């Protein structure tokens, strides 16, 4: 049985993948990725 893709399911999937990333990735790489993401968001504002 396949699950219908809804915004809620998609958000849950993304959140679960992010939590997994946080628990397995190198802390310095996570920090760098967050810095780049926030810098990118600031430039667009």
PyMOL Python script that loads the backbone (N, CA, C, O; Angstrom):
from pymol import cmd

cmd.read_pdbstr("""\
ATOM      1  N   UNK A   1       0.845  -1.175   0.000  1.00  0.00           N
ATOM      2  CA  UNK A   1       0.000   0.000   0.000  1.00  0.00           C
ATOM      3  C   UNK A   1       0.891   1.239   0.000  1.00  0.00           C
ATOM      4  O   UNK A   1       1.789   1.362   0.833  1.00  0.00           O
ATOM      5  N   UNK A   2       0.643   2.155  -0.932  1.00  0.00           N
ATOM      6  CA  UNK A   2       1.424   3.389  -0.974  1.00  0.00           C
ATOM      7  C   UNK A   2       0.670   4.483  -0.243  1.00  0.00           C
ATOM      8  O   UNK A   2      -0.559   4.497  -0.187  1.00  0.00           O
ATOM      9  N   UNK A   3       1.442   5.391   0.309  1.00  0.00           N
ATOM     10  CA  UNK A   3       0.843   6.486   1.059  1.00  0.00           C
ATOM     11  C   UNK A   3       0.679   7.686   0.141  1.00  0.00           C
ATOM     12  O   UNK A   3       1.604   8.046  -0.586  1.00  0.00           O
ATOM     13  N   UNK A   4      -0.490   8.306   0.172  1.00  0.00           N
ATOM     14  CA  UNK A   4      -0.742   9.483  -0.638  1.00  0.00           C
ATOM     15  C   UNK A   4       0.142  10.625  -0.147  1.00  0.00           C
ATOM     16  O   UNK A   4       0.241  10.875   1.054  1.00  0.00           O
ATOM     17  N   UNK A   5       0.779  11.308  -1.085  1.00  0.00           N
ATOM     18  CA  UNK A   5       1.654  12.421  -0.724  1.00  0.00           C
ATOM     19  C   UNK A   5       0.797  13.652  -0.476  1.00  0.00           C
ATOM     20  O   UNK A   5       0.099  14.134  -1.368  1.00  0.00           O
ATOM     21  N   UNK A   6       0.863  14.145   0.745  1.00  0.00           N
ATOM     22  CA  UNK A   6       0.167  15.365   1.120  1.00  0.00           C
ATOM     23  C   UNK A   6       1.195  16.317   1.707  1.00  0.00           C
ATOM     24  O   UNK A   6       2.285  15.885   2.083  1.00  0.00           O
ATOM     25  N   UNK A   7       0.876  17.595   1.794  1.00  0.00           N
ATOM     26  CA  UNK A   7       1.835  18.520   2.414  1.00  0.00           C
ATOM     27  C   UNK A   7       2.247  18.081   3.815  1.00  0.00           C
ATOM     28  O   UNK A   7       3.408  18.231   4.193  1.00  0.00           O
ATOM     29  N   UNK A   8       1.304  17.539   4.591  1.00  0.00           N
ATOM     30  CA  UNK A   8       1.617  17.088   5.946  1.00  0.00           C
ATOM     31  C   UNK A   8       2.591  15.911   5.915  1.00  0.00           C
ATOM     32  O   UNK A   8       3.568  15.891   6.664  1.00  0.00           O
ATOM     33  N   UNK A   9       2.324  14.928   5.047  1.00  0.00           N
ATOM     34  CA  UNK A   9       3.227  13.780   4.926  1.00  0.00           C
ATOM     35  C   UNK A   9       4.599  14.221   4.448  1.00  0.00           C
ATOM     36  O   UNK A   9       5.619  13.738   4.938  1.00  0.00           O
ATOM     37  N   UNK A  10       4.622  15.133   3.495  1.00  0.00           N
ATOM     38  CA  UNK A  10       5.876  15.627   2.960  1.00  0.00           C
ATOM     39  C   UNK A  10       6.665  16.357   4.047  1.00  0.00           C
ATOM     40  O   UNK A  10       7.883  16.201   4.131  1.00  0.00           O
ATOM     41  N   UNK A  11       5.993  17.144   4.873  1.00  0.00           N
ATOM     42  CA  UNK A  11       6.656  17.849   5.973  1.00  0.00           C
ATOM     43  C   UNK A  11       7.200  16.868   6.999  1.00  0.00           C
ATOM     44  O   UNK A  11       8.312  17.040   7.498  1.00  0.00           O
ATOM     45  N   UNK A  12       6.427  15.850   7.314  1.00  0.00           N
ATOM     46  CA  UNK A  12       6.880  14.839   8.273  1.00  0.00           C
ATOM     47  C   UNK A  12       8.101  14.099   7.743  1.00  0.00           C
ATOM     48  O   UNK A  12       9.041  13.828   8.491  1.00  0.00           O
ATOM     49  N   UNK A  13       8.089  13.775   6.470  1.00  0.00           N
ATOM     50  CA  UNK A  13       9.234  13.094   5.866  1.00  0.00           C
ATOM     51  C   UNK A  13      10.466  13.977   5.933  1.00  0.00           C
ATOM     52  O   UNK A  13      11.547  13.517   6.301  1.00  0.00           O
ATOM     53  N   UNK A  14      10.308  15.234   5.582  1.00  0.00           N
ATOM     54  CA  UNK A  14      11.444  16.162   5.621  1.00  0.00           C
ATOM     55  C   UNK A  14      11.962  16.320   7.045  1.00  0.00           C
ATOM     56  O   UNK A  14      13.173  16.342   7.262  1.00  0.00           O
ATOM     57  N   UNK A  15      11.075  16.428   8.001  1.00  0.00           N
ATOM     58  CA  UNK A  15      11.483  16.578   9.394  1.00  0.00           C
ATOM     59  C   UNK A  15      12.222  15.337   9.888  1.00  0.00           C
ATOM     60  O   UNK A  15      13.237  15.451  10.576  1.00  0.00           O
ATOM     61  N   UNK A  16      11.727  14.173   9.546  1.00  0.00           N
ATOM     62  CA  UNK A  16      12.399  12.933   9.953  1.00  0.00           C
ATOM     63  C   UNK A  16      13.784  12.817   9.326  1.00  0.00           C
ATOM     64  O   UNK A  16      14.726  12.371   9.981  1.00  0.00           O
ATOM     65  N   UNK A  17      13.912  13.213   8.069  1.00  0.00           N
ATOM     66  CA  UNK A  17      15.225  13.181   7.417  1.00  0.00           C
ATOM     67  C   UNK A  17      16.177  14.172   8.079  1.00  0.00           C
ATOM     68  O   UNK A  17      17.359  13.875   8.252  1.00  0.00           O
ATOM     69  N   UNK A  18      15.673  15.344   8.448  1.00  0.00           N
ATOM     70  CA  UNK A  18      16.493  16.356   9.109  1.00  0.00           C
ATOM     71  C   UNK A  18      16.956  15.863  10.485  1.00  0.00           C
ATOM     72  O   UNK A  18      18.117  16.044  10.851  1.00  0.00           O
ATOM     73  N   UNK A  19      16.059  15.248  11.236  1.00  0.00           N
ATOM     74  CA  UNK A  19      16.430  14.706  12.547  1.00  0.00           C
ATOM     75  C   UNK A  19      17.499  13.628  12.406  1.00  0.00           C
ATOM     76  O   UNK A  19      18.432  13.560  13.206  1.00  0.00           O
ATOM     77  N   UNK A  20      17.359  12.792  11.388  1.00  0.00           N
ATOM     78  CA  UNK A  20      18.365  11.758  11.145  1.00  0.00           C
ATOM     79  C   UNK A  20      19.707  12.403  10.805  1.00  0.00           C
ATOM     80  O   UNK A  20      20.747  11.986  11.314  1.00  0.00           O
ATOM     81  N   UNK A  21      19.680  13.403   9.958  1.00  0.00           N
ATOM     82  CA  UNK A  21      20.904  14.118   9.593  1.00  0.00           C
ATOM     83  C   UNK A  21      21.581  14.695  10.829  1.00  0.00           C
ATOM     84  O   UNK A  21      22.794  14.563  10.991  1.00  0.00           O
ATOM     85  N   UNK A  22      20.809  15.329  11.695  1.00  0.00           N
ATOM     86  CA  UNK A  22      21.377  15.926  12.908  1.00  0.00           C
ATOM     87  C   UNK A  22      22.004  14.879  13.816  1.00  0.00           C
ATOM     88  O   UNK A  22      22.983  15.160  14.508  1.00  0.00           O
ATOM     89  N   UNK A  23      21.448  13.683  13.816  1.00  0.00           N
ATOM     90  CA  UNK A  23      21.972  12.649  14.712  1.00  0.00           C
ATOM     91  C   UNK A  23      23.173  11.904  14.136  1.00  0.00           C
ATOM     92  O   UNK A  23      23.866  11.198  14.868  1.00  0.00           O
ATOM     93  N   UNK A  24      23.431  12.051  12.833  1.00  0.00           N
ATOM     94  CA  UNK A  24      24.503  11.273  12.216  1.00  0.00           C
ATOM     95  C   UNK A  24      25.627  12.100  11.603  1.00  0.00           C
ATOM     96  O   UNK A  24      26.741  11.600  11.451  1.00  0.00           O
ATOM     97  N   UNK A  25      25.363  13.336  11.253  1.00  0.00           N
ATOM     98  CA  UNK A  25      26.355  14.144  10.532  1.00  0.00           C
ATOM     99  C   UNK A  25      27.391  14.744  11.472  1.00  0.00           C
ATOM    100  O   UNK A  25      27.184  14.851  12.681  1.00  0.00           O
ATOM    101  N   UNK A  26      28.496  15.126  10.881  1.00  0.00           N
ATOM    102  CA  UNK A  26      29.568  15.808  11.591  1.00  0.00           C
ATOM    103  C   UNK A  26      29.047  17.168  12.077  1.00  0.00           C
ATOM    104  O   UNK A  26      28.511  17.927  11.270  1.00  0.00           O
ATOM    105  N   UNK A  27      29.186  17.499  13.361  1.00  0.00           N
ATOM    106  CA  UNK A  27      28.668  18.768  13.888  1.00  0.00           C
ATOM    107  C   UNK A  27      29.195  20.004  13.151  1.00  0.00           C
ATOM    108  O   UNK A  27      28.458  20.974  12.970  1.00  0.00           O
ATOM    109  N   UNK A  28      30.445  19.977  12.731  1.00  0.00           N
ATOM    110  CA  UNK A  28      30.993  21.122  12.005  1.00  0.00           C
ATOM    111  C   UNK A  28      30.319  21.290  10.642  1.00  0.00           C
ATOM    112  O   UNK A  28      30.103  22.414  10.189  1.00  0.00           O
ATOM    113  N   UNK A  29      29.990  20.184   9.998  1.00  0.00           N
ATOM    114  CA  UNK A  29      29.299  20.254   8.711  1.00  0.00           C
ATOM    115  C   UNK A  29      27.876  20.784   8.876  1.00  0.00           C
ATOM    116  O   UNK A  29      27.391  21.546   8.039  1.00  0.00           O
ATOM    117  N   UNK A  30      27.217  20.383   9.948  1.00  0.00           N
ATOM    118  CA  UNK A  30      25.867  20.882  10.222  1.00  0.00           C
ATOM    119  C   UNK A  30      25.914  22.382  10.475  1.00  0.00           C
ATOM    120  O   UNK A  30      25.089  23.131   9.950  1.00  0.00           O
ATOM    121  N   UNK A  31      26.872  22.820  11.275  1.00  0.00           N
ATOM    122  CA  UNK A  31      27.002  24.246  11.568  1.00  0.00           C
ATOM    123  C   UNK A  31      27.250  25.038  10.288  1.00  0.00           C
ATOM    124  O   UNK A  31      26.647  26.092  10.085  1.00  0.00           O
ATOM    125  N   UNK A  32      28.119  24.545   9.436  1.00  0.00           N
ATOM    126  CA  UNK A  32      28.416  25.225   8.173  1.00  0.00           C
ATOM    127  C   UNK A  32      27.166  25.301   7.294  1.00  0.00           C
ATOM    128  O   UNK A  32      26.888  26.342   6.699  1.00  0.00           O
ATOM    129  N   UNK A  33      26.422  24.214   7.214  1.00  0.00           N
ATOM    130  CA  UNK A  33      25.202  24.195   6.402  1.00  0.00           C
ATOM    131  C   UNK A  33      24.177  25.193   6.922  1.00  0.00           C
ATOM    132  O   UNK A  33      23.518  25.873   6.135  1.00  0.00           O
ATOM    133  N   UNK A  34      24.037  25.287   8.248  1.00  0.00           N
ATOM    134  CA  UNK A  34      23.100  26.249   8.825  1.00  0.00           C
ATOM    135  C   UNK A  34      23.555  27.676   8.557  1.00  0.00           C
ATOM    136  O   UNK A  34      22.739  28.532   8.216  1.00  0.00           O
ATOM    137  N   UNK A  35      24.840  27.937   8.706  1.00  0.00           N
ATOM    138  CA  UNK A  35      25.364  29.281   8.430  1.00  0.00           C
ATOM    139  C   UNK A  35      25.077  29.685   6.986  1.00  0.00           C
ATOM    140  O   UNK A  35      24.645  30.807   6.724  1.00  0.00           O
ATOM    141  N   UNK A  36      25.318  28.772   6.057  1.00  0.00           N
ATOM    142  CA  UNK A  36      25.072  29.062   4.645  1.00  0.00           C
ATOM    143  C   UNK A  36      23.587  29.280   4.370  1.00  0.00           C
ATOM    144  O   UNK A  36      23.217  30.171   3.605  1.00  0.00           O
ATOM    145  N   UNK A  37      22.747  28.475   4.988  1.00  0.00           N
ATOM    146  CA  UNK A  37      21.305  28.607   4.773  1.00  0.00           C
ATOM    147  C   UNK A  37      20.786  29.930   5.317  1.00  0.00           C
ATOM    148  O   UNK A  37      20.010  30.614   4.649  1.00  0.00           O
ATOM    149  N   UNK A  38      21.206  30.296   6.526  1.00  0.00           N
ATOM    150  CA  UNK A  38      20.744  31.557   7.102  1.00  0.00           C
ATOM    151  C   UNK A  38      21.302  32.750   6.337  1.00  0.00           C
ATOM    152  O   UNK A  38      20.610  33.756   6.185  1.00  0.00           O
ATOM    153  N   UNK A  39      22.527  32.659   5.858  1.00  0.00           N
ATOM    154  CA  UNK A  39      23.098  33.739   5.056  1.00  0.00           C
ATOM    155  C   UNK A  39      22.305  33.908   3.764  1.00  0.00           C
ATOM    156  O   UNK A  39      22.026  35.028   3.337  1.00  0.00           O
ATOM    157  N   UNK A  40      21.948  32.794   3.152  1.00  0.00           N
ATOM    158  CA  UNK A  40      21.166  32.830   1.922  1.00  0.00           C
ATOM    159  C   UNK A  40      19.788  33.446   2.161  1.00  0.00           C
ATOM    160  O   UNK A  40      19.301  34.219   1.336  1.00  0.00           O
ATOM    161  N   UNK A  41      19.164  33.106   3.281  1.00  0.00           N
ATOM    162  CA  UNK A  41      17.852  33.669   3.613  1.00  0.00           C
ATOM    163  C   UNK A  41      17.965  35.166   3.867  1.00  0.00           C
ATOM    164  O   UNK A  41      17.071  35.922   3.485  1.00  0.00           O
ATOM    165  N   UNK A  42      19.031  35.602   4.496  1.00  0.00           N
ATOM    166  CA  UNK A  42      19.229  37.021   4.793  1.00  0.00           C
ATOM    167  C   UNK A  42      19.418  37.823   3.516  1.00  0.00           C
ATOM    168  O   UNK A  42      18.941  38.953   3.418  1.00  0.00           O
ATOM    169  N   UNK A  43      20.111  37.248   2.536  1.00  0.00           N
ATOM    170  CA  UNK A  43      20.355  37.935   1.272  1.00  0.00           C
ATOM    171  C   UNK A  43      19.069  38.144   0.491  1.00  0.00           C
ATOM    172  O   UNK A  43      18.948  39.122  -0.246  1.00  0.00           O
ATOM    173  N   UNK A  44      18.112  37.248   0.638  1.00  0.00           N
ATOM    174  CA  UNK A  44      16.860  37.314  -0.110  1.00  0.00           C
ATOM    175  C   UNK A  44      15.871  38.295   0.499  1.00  0.00           C
ATOM    176  O   UNK A  44      14.918  38.699  -0.167  1.00  0.00           O
ATOM    177  N   UNK A  45      16.076  38.683   1.739  1.00  0.00           N
ATOM    178  CA  UNK A  45      15.136  39.583   2.424  1.00  0.00           C
ATOM    179  C   UNK A  45      15.285  41.009   1.966  1.00  0.00           C
ATOM    180  O   UNK A  45      14.570  41.888   2.444  1.00  0.00           O
TER     181      UNK A  45
END
""", "prot")
cmd.dss("prot")
cmd.show_as("cartoon", "prot")
cmd.util.cbc("prot")
cmd.orient("prot")
